[in-house]
Amino acid sequence: MNIRPLQDRVLVKRIVEEEKTKGGIIIPDTAKEKPMEGEVIAVGPG
């Protein structure tokens, strides 16, 4: 499927964080911060 945003819109795919640390500690959802990074998938023509 080809998605093309309208105007000045941007389509961003969220980068998923790992469920546990390198040391093997599992991080619960309540302790995770919201992701601040993503991958730009498409940009509108505006």
C-alpha angles and dihedrals in degrees: 000000000000114000120195117185119220127238114340095341124132127204111216128186113214117237107234116228121222120263094228139028126251088261091059099254111145113227115215119225091246092060096048122099120227111264116261095189133071145156119256108235102175140358127207122239094248 
